[in-house]
């Protein structure tokens, strides 16, 4: 979700800041001279960024699932080797 806010970096120097945050992903921050420019950028780019992060999170879930299956298979294999030795 995007947040648009005004920031006064120096006296008399207004900057409009856009921040897009999503759990598990890097925060994306940009600065604009006007609020209008900031909001237009959000309308144009936020859906694309959020879609990309969703697909990235899906890929991470898939990789995590695969890693869990590999660990489980290795644990079972090691358990069988231990049983054979005894």
N, C-alpha and C positions, 0 to 999 in steps of 0.2 A: 504494500500500500504506500502511496506517495504522500509526502508531507511537503507543503510549500509554506515557507515562512520568511519574514524580513529579518535581515541581520544588518546591524550598523557596525561595520568593521572599524571605521574611523569617523570622527565627527563630520556629519554632512555627507557621508559616503554610504548610500543604501545599496545593499545587495540582496537579491531574492534567491533563496536557496531551495533546491529540491533535494529531498532525501527519500530514497526508496529502500525500504528494509523488509526483509523476509527471513524468518527463522531458518537457520542453517545455511544462509548465503551471505556473501559479502554485501555490505551497505554500498549503495551507489549514490554519490552526492555530486551535484552540479550547481554552479552559480550563474545567475542571469541579472541583467541590468533592470529589467522590468518584471512586474508580477505577470503581466500578460504573456511575455515570452516564456516564463517558467511554466505557467499553466498549459500553454500550447504544447510545449515540449512533453509535459506529462501525458496529455491526451494522445499524443502521437506515439510515444515510446513506452509508456508503462505497460500496456498489454503485452507487447513483444518481450519486454524484460521479464515479466512475471511468467509468461509462457515458457521462456527459456529456462527459468529457475525451476519450474515444475518438472520439465523434462529432465533437467539435471538431477533433481531430487529423486525422480523415478529411477534413473540410471544408478544412482547411489544405492537405492533400496535393493535393486536387482543384484548389484555387486555384493552388497552385504549379505543377501540371501545365499548367493553362491558361496561366499566365504564361509558362512555358517554351515552349509552342507558339506564343504570340504573338511572343515574342522571335525564335524560329527563323524564323517567317514574315516578320518585318520584316528579318531579316538576309538572307534569300533575295531579298526584294524589292530591298533596297539593292544586293546583288551584281548583280542583273539590270540595274538602272539604271546601275551603273558600267560593265558590259559594253557597254551600248547607246551610251554616250558615247565609247567608244574605237573 
